[in-house]
């Protein structure tokens, strides 16, 4: 099986042959490579030929996807965003009023 999934920045994939999950973190236009970070924190890269000859497919972001990204702050995840809090508070109120 070869990959038919195109590489998309910030999307998650699974390498079914090696049972590895990774996220595309950058494209190097000069070298024409796809830079990835694996769920365990390791960094890697693939050239176009390697990408399309591999067994990658899209997956949902893992539940604890931020674990390997040392510099992720709560703000980056939206947890301290005022709009996020307001939306969740409004949803909670709406759910309580519906009961």
C-alpha positions as CSV (number, residue, x, y, z in Angstrom):
1,X,0.0,0.0,0.0
2,X,1.4,3.4,-0.9
3,X,0.3,6.8,0.5
4,X,-2.4,8.6,-1.3
5,X,-2.8,11.3,1.4
6,X,-1.2,14.5,0.4
7,X,0.9,16.2,3.2
8,X,-1.0,19.0,4.9
9,X,0.6,21.3,7.4
10,X,-0.5,20.7,11.0
11,X,-2.3,17.5,10.1
12,X,-1.8,14.2,11.8
13,X,-0.8,10.9,10.1
14,X,0.0,7.4,11.0
15,X,2.7,5.3,9.4
16,X,0.9,1.9,9.4
17,X,4.0,0.0,8.4
18,X,6.0,1.2,11.5
19,X,3.0,2.1,13.7
20,X,4.2,5.7,14.2
21,X,2.0,8.8,14.6
22,X,3.2,12.2,13.5
23,X,2.3,15.7,12.7
24,X,3.5,17.8,9.8
25,X,5.2,20.8,11.3
26,X,6.8,22.4,8.3
27,X,7.7,22.2,4.6
28,X,11.2,23.0,3.4
29,X,10.6,24.5,0.0
30,X,14.3,24.7,-0.8
31,X,15.1,21.1,-0.1
32,X,11.5,20.0,-1.0
33,X,11.1,18.0,2.2
34,X,8.2,17.5,4.6
35,X,9.3,18.0,8.2
36,X,7.4,16.0,10.9
37,X,7.3,15.6,14.6
38,X,6.5,12.2,16.0
39,X,4.2,11.7,18.9
40,X,7.2,10.7,21.0
41,X,8.8,14.1,20.3
42,X,11.4,13.0,17.7
43,X,11.8,15.1,14.6
44,X,12.0,13.7,11.1
45,X,11.7,14.6,7.4
46,X,10.6,12.9,4.2
47,X,11.2,13.9,0.6
48,X,8.3,13.7,-1.8
49,X,9.3,10.3,-3.2
50,X,9.6,8.8,0.2
51,X,6.3,10.3,1.3
52,X,4.3,8.8,-1.6
53,X,6.0,5.4,-1.3
54,X,5.2,5.1,2.4
55,X,2.1,3.8,4.2
56,X,0.8,7.0,5.7
57,X,-2.8,8.0,6.1
58,X,-4.7,10.8,7.9
59,X,-5.7,10.3,11.5
60,X,-7.4,12.4,14.2
61,X,-5.1,14.2,16.5
62,X,-4.2,11.9,19.4
63,X,-5.8,12.7,22.7
64,X,-2.6,13.9,24.3
65,X,-1.1,15.3,21.1
66,X,0.7,18.2,22.9
67,X,3.0,15.9,25.0
68,X,6.0,16.0,22.6
69,X,5.7,19.7,22.0
70,X,7.7,21.2,24.9
71,X,6.9,24.8,24.2
72,X,3.1,24.6,23.9
73,X,1.5,27.0,26.3
74,X,-2.2,26.9,27.5
75,X,-2.8,29.9,25.3
76,X,-1.7,27.9,22.2
77,X,-4.4,25.3,23.0
78,X,-7.1,27.9,23.5
79,X,-7.6,27.0,27.2
80,X,-7.1,30.5,28.5
81,X,-8.7,32.3,25.6
82,X,-11.5,34.6,26.9
83,X,-13.7,33.8,23.9
84,X,-13.2,30.0,24.5
85,X,-14.3,30.5,28.1
86,X,-17.3,32.6,27.2
87,X,-18.4,30.1,24.6
88,X,-18.1,27.2,27.1
89,X,-19.9,29.1,29.8
90,X,-22.8,30.0,27.4
91,X,-23.0,26.3,26.3
92,X,-23.2,25.2,29.9
93,X,-25.9,27.8,30.7
94,X,-27.9,26.7,27.6
95,X,-27.6,23.1,28.5
96,X,-28.8,23.8,32.1
97,X,-31.8,25.9,30.8
98,X,-32.8,23.1,28.3
99,X,-33.2,20.6,31.2
